[in-house]
Amino acid sequence: MNWLARQLLRLAAVLFAVTLLTFLIVNILPGDIAIVILGNLATPEDIAGLRKDMGLDRPMLVRYFEWLGDALGGDLGRSYRNSEPVLQAIIDRLPVSLQLMVMAQIIALGIAVPAALLSVRKPGGLIDRISASAAFGFLAVPNFMLGIVLIYLFSVSFDLLPATGFTPMSESFWGNLESTILPAATLGLIEWTVLMRVLRSDLLTTLKEDFILLARAKGLPPWRVLLSHALRPSSFTLITVLGLNIGGLIGGAVIVEQIFALPGVGRLLLGGIFNRDLILVQGTVTFIATSFVLINFLVDMLYAVLDPRVRHVRFRH
């Protein structure tokens, strides 16, 4: 319990730092929110009145703690472009981004795990060299460039999938998959490279352990040794990287959602930046950063579930 309490205190400290930095960064940007809202033709009296109504005439730390109290109650403010609550705007668009990231992770794992297992069968062999070359090749390609290439191949050249737009799953299941497979592949084909290299390295280390040698000495088939005995203890670093990759997926989704015209949180954030809607940007960045911290916390907790030895050592101390 002592270890769990320390982790929770650390989580609270990190979340406090994240919200504070987000608030400070957005509020020290050049420009006056009141002028952005009212326009350059607004009178000084109107600007001063709006600044007072929004609390911009008060010290920044005072405004931060007031905003933090509202945020803890679920109020991230309202967009001054359309008066829509920021949290509601995020919730409306969150399913699109979640589906995109889940599909991207499934595609990445669907390539990375088999490639790693095939590579460690014969390290340095033909399959290992091909997978390594492909991984480095995809890693060198920016996601926006890969998205454009996929659009050209599957939308323009062969007319198999739509280039842009989004079909909700409530309207058509297959239409939804058709509208999200290219953007998900754009992210997944970049993410699998790191996952494969990490899992391959851990598998090679695990295969040298005594319990693997014992399993082989019992005459177990090589694939059973890999899948039943080597894969699980080799997956800890993979799980950590999956959690850390959420940040990369969110950053990539901002660009990918714009390219494929998906109405997700990334496109919402980008629209807020273009429109200088600082309240929307502040709320969206806070939501994304908080989600990233919480996901990594849950990944850390997952270690204790997957390996009883880790749980025993950590909770004992």
ZADO-162543 format. One line per field, with one value per residue (C-alpha): residue number from 1; y, x, z. Coordinates in nm, 3 decimals, m for minus. Each point is the difference from the previous one (the first is absolute). Layout:
N
i (NUM:...)
yy (Y:...)
xx (X:...)
zz (Z:...)
This chain:
317
i (1:2:3:4:5:6:7:8:9:10:11:12:13:14:15:16:17:18:19:20:21:22:23:24:25:26:27:28:29:30:31:32:33:34:35:36:37:38:39:40:41:42:43:44:45:46:47:48:49:50:51:52:53:54:55:56:57:58:59:60:61:62:63:64:65:66:67:68:69:70:71:72:73:74:75:76:77:78:79:80:81:82:83:84:85:86:87:88:89:90:91:92:93:94:95:96:97:98:99:100:101:102:103:104:105:106:107:108:109:110:111:112:113:114:115:116:117:118:119:120:121:122:123:124:125:126:127:128:129:130:131:132:133:134:135:136:137:138:139:140:141:142:143:144:145:146:147:148:149:150:151:152:153:154:155:156:157:158:159:160:161:162:163:164:165:166:167:168:169:170:171:172:173:174:175:176:177:178:179:180:181:182:183:184:185:186:187:188:189:190:191:192:193:194:195:196:197:198:199:200:201:202:203:204:205:206:207:208:209:210:211:212:213:214:215:216:217:218:219:220:221:222:223:224:225:226:227:228:229:230:231:232:233:234:235:236:237:238:239:240:241:242:243:244:245:246:247:248:249:250:251:252:253:254:255:256:257:258:259:260:261:262:263:264:265:266:267:268:269:270:271:272:273:274:275:276:277:278:279:280:281:282:283:284:285:286:287:288:289:290:291:292:293:294:295:296:297:298:299:300:301:302:303:304:305:306:307:308:309:310:311:312:313:314:315:316:317)
yy (0.000:0.236:m0.039:0.061:0.311:0.136:m0.062:0.181:0.298:0.008:m0.013:0.295:0.202:m0.071:0.094:0.325:0.084:m0.086:0.223:0.286:m0.010:m0.023:0.299:0.209:m0.080:0.088:0.317:0.142:m0.024:0.339:0.178:0.101:m0.240:0.292:0.162:m0.335:m0.041:0.357:0.082:0.281:0.258:m0.046:0.300:m0.001:0.009:m0.313:m0.179:0.095:m0.113:m0.340:m0.048:0.064:m0.239:m0.273:0.069:0.092:0.300:m0.228:m0.165:m0.307:m0.241:0.108:m0.068:m0.336:m0.130:0.118:m0.172:m0.314:m0.013:0.028:m0.264:m0.245:0.050:m0.078:0.360:0.074:0.325:0.099:0.067:0.370:m0.076:m0.188:m0.006:m0.383:m0.157:m0.123:m0.329:m0.074:0.076:m0.246:m0.270:0.031:m0.056:m0.240:m0.324:0.077:0.050:m0.305:m0.221:0.133:m0.069:m0.344:m0.106:0.136:m0.199:m0.317:0.044:0.071:m0.303:m0.218:0.068:0.038:m0.319:m0.248:0.179:m0.019:m0.368:m0.087:0.200:m0.173:m0.345:0.062:0.320:0.148:m0.210:0.116:0.082:0.185:0.212:0.075:0.103:0.218:0.173:0.055:0.137:0.255:0.094:0.071:0.177:0.247:0.097:0.286:m0.097:0.280:m0.119:m0.360:0.116:0.178:m0.309:m0.223:0.242:m0.004:m0.380:m0.107:0.298:0.158:m0.289:m0.295:0.178:m0.255:0.228:0.358:0.263:0.225:0.017:m0.205:m0.232:m0.063:m0.365:0.064:0.071:m0.276:m0.244:m0.069:0.364:0.089:m0.248:0.125:0.359:m0.082:m0.277:0.232:0.248:m0.288:m0.170:0.330:0.000:m0.378:m0.044:0.244:m0.134:m0.369:0.063:0.090:m0.269:m0.269:0.098:0.019:m0.336:m0.167:0.120:m0.121:m0.336:m0.060:0.067:m0.221:m0.289:m0.023:m0.054:m0.333:m0.067:0.028:m0.247:m0.233:0.029:m0.085:m0.292:m0.142:m0.016:0.274:0.129:0.329:0.192:m0.117:0.111:0.343:0.053:m0.169:0.061:0.289:0.246:0.094:0.079:0.190:0.226:0.237:0.249:m0.034:0.102:0.300:0.109:m0.041:0.241:0.247:m0.027:0.155:0.338:m0.065:m0.123:0.314:0.222:m0.195:0.002:0.380:m0.007:m0.317:0.115:0.322:m0.184:m0.245:0.254:m0.204:0.186:m0.104:0.172:0.065:0.192:0.186:0.110:0.104:0.202:0.174:0.094:0.137:0.200:0.118:m0.143:m0.016:m0.128:m0.294:m0.063:0.015:m0.242:m0.244:m0.005:m0.053:m0.290:m0.164:0.044:m0.129:m0.303:m0.074:0.012:m0.221:m0.258:m0.028:m0.037:m0.286:m0.163:0.015:m0.162:m0.274:m0.130:m0.122:m0.190:m0.167:m0.110:m0.109:0.044:0.369:0.040:m0.167:0.207:0.333:m0.040:m0.139:0.319)
xx (0.000:0.292:0.119:m0.350:m0.040:0.331:m0.105:m0.330:0.178:0.241:m0.293:m0.166:0.324:0.048:m0.359:0.038:0.319:m0.161:m0.303:0.215:0.241:m0.286:m0.175:0.318:0.112:m0.336:m0.037:0.345:m0.049:0.021:m0.326:m0.304:m0.295:m0.240:0.124:m0.021:m0.362:m0.117:0.217:0.245:m0.280:m0.114:0.025:0.233:m0.306:m0.145:0.334:0.042:m0.355:0.050:0.334:m0.173:m0.285:0.249:0.216:0.304:0.070:0.079:0.338:0.077:0.036:m0.337:m0.157:0.182:m0.140:m0.350:0.033:0.141:m0.297:m0.239:0.197:m0.021:m0.376:m0.006:m0.009:0.283:m0.154:m0.188:0.125:m0.036:m0.052:m0.328:m0.056:0.014:0.123:0.354:m0.054:m0.312:0.189:0.272:m0.248:m0.185:0.322:0.178:m0.152:0.152:0.348:m0.028:m0.106:0.286:0.259:m0.136:m0.004:0.353:0.124:m0.171:0.165:0.338:m0.020:m0.134:0.320:0.252:m0.070:0.012:0.302:0.187:m0.088:0.111:0.320:0.116:m0.050:0.319:0.177:0.193:m0.195:m0.190:m0.325:0.189:0.188:m0.315:m0.200:0.285:0.035:m0.375:m0.012:0.273:m0.160:m0.341:0.160:0.162:m0.330:m0.202:m0.360:m0.142:0.205:m0.108:m0.362:0.032:0.158:m0.281:m0.261:0.167:0.021:m0.334:m0.223:0.136:0.166:m0.223:m0.310:m0.036:m0.042:m0.121:0.272:m0.174:m0.312:m0.142:m0.299:m0.132:m0.033:m0.366:m0.064:0.207:0.246:0.186:m0.017:0.160:0.284:0.055:0.030:0.244:0.221:0.234:0.059:0.044:0.246:0.188:0.064:0.036:0.258:0.224:m0.062:0.071:0.369:0.092:m0.227:0.159:0.358:m0.076:m0.178:0.269:0.274:m0.186:m0.082:0.366:0.088:m0.279:0.093:0.334:m0.165:0.018:m0.374:0.004:0.288:m0.200:m0.307:0.212:0.158:m0.348:m0.042:m0.263:m0.049:0.182:m0.324:m0.146:0.315:m0.026:m0.373:m0.056:0.328:0.193:m0.263:m0.162:0.317:0.131:m0.306:0.068:0.206:m0.247:m0.287:0.200:0.072:m0.368:m0.086:0.267:m0.110:m0.333:0.171:0.140:m0.336:m0.171:0.259:m0.028:m0.379:m0.002:0.156:m0.169:m0.348:0.059:0.124:m0.291:m0.260:m0.092:m0.204:0.220:0.162:0.320:m0.185:m0.191:0.331:0.140:m0.314:0.031:0.361:m0.092:m0.291:0.207:m0.265:0.230:m0.265:m0.071:0.374:0.063:m0.280:0.089:0.372:m0.081:m0.232:0.256:0.289:m0.205:m0.111:0.360:0.113:m0.288:0.061:0.366:m0.101:m0.234:0.276:0.228:m0.271:m0.029:0.347:m0.127:m0.281:0.216:0.286:m0.061:0.372:m0.020:m0.314:0.165:0.319:m0.175:m0.268:0.248:0.203)
zz (0.000:0.069:m0.358:m0.135:0.217:m0.128:m0.358:0.054:0.158:m0.293:m0.240:0.176:m0.015:m0.370:m0.082:0.196:m0.191:m0.334:0.059:0.132:m0.295:m0.249:0.155:0.016:m0.355:m0.151:0.206:m0.076:m0.375:m0.176:m0.067:0.201:0.016:0.040:m0.321:m0.183:0.108:m0.060:m0.299:m0.069:m0.030:0.360:0.230:0.303:0.226:m0.161:0.025:0.365:0.077:m0.164:0.174:0.332:m0.084:m0.092:0.303:m0.212:0.224:0.295:0.081:m0.209:0.292:0.137:m0.338:m0.016:0.326:m0.096:m0.335:0.167:0.237:m0.295:m0.195:0.291:m0.014:m0.373:m0.126:m0.245:m0.112:m0.314:m0.347:m0.069:m0.369:0.039:0.380:m0.003:0.326:m0.059:0.184:m0.205:m0.323:0.105:0.102:m0.331:m0.195:0.234:m0.144:m0.341:0.145:0.226:m0.288:m0.211:0.271:0.090:m0.364:m0.046:0.301:m0.126:m0.341:0.163:0.231:m0.280:m0.192:0.284:0.200:m0.292:m0.148:0.332:0.049:m0.350:0.038:0.319:m0.152:m0.198:0.113:m0.289:m0.249:m0.306:0.181:0.275:m0.254:m0.200:0.306:0.127:m0.336:m0.026:0.356:m0.063:m0.331:0.152:0.295:m0.237:m0.166:0.160:0.071:m0.214:m0.298:0.054:0.017:m0.334:m0.156:0.130:m0.134:m0.341:m0.009:0.146:m0.082:m0.316:m0.184:0.094:0.138:0.281:0.302:0.054:0.027:0.251:0.215:0.283:0.023:0.355:0.099:0.083:m0.368:m0.157:0.156:m0.323:m0.101:0.332:m0.055:m0.353:0.120:0.282:m0.135:m0.193:0.284:0.247:m0.235:m0.034:0.375:0.044:m0.276:0.184:0.352:m0.069:m0.065:0.358:0.144:m0.213:0.085:0.374:0.008:m0.211:0.236:0.310:m0.162:m0.081:0.364:0.135:m0.228:0.182:0.339:0.182:m0.007:m0.380:m0.020:0.225:m0.223:m0.302:0.183:0.058:m0.375:m0.036:m0.355:m0.075:m0.061:0.330:0.180:m0.162:0.052:0.336:0.182:m0.159:m0.120:0.332:0.201:m0.303:m0.023:0.291:m0.198:m0.286:0.229:0.124:m0.357:m0.088:0.280:m0.103:m0.362:0.094:m0.002:m0.346:m0.122:0.130:m0.167:m0.324:0.018:m0.006:m0.347:m0.125:0.101:m0.193:m0.310:m0.004:0.125:0.309:0.265:0.293:0.296:m0.197:m0.267:0.272:0.153:m0.336:m0.075:0.336:m0.080:m0.342:0.147:0.298:0.228:0.302:0.238:m0.231:m0.048:0.375:0.083:m0.279:0.082:0.369:m0.085:m0.229:0.245:0.293:m0.202:m0.094:0.366:0.116:m0.273:0.097:0.365:m0.092:m0.206:0.303:0.211:m0.260:0.088:0.338:m0.173:m0.266:0.222:0.361:0.074:m0.088:0.213:0.299:m0.016:m0.057:0.265:0.253:m0.029)
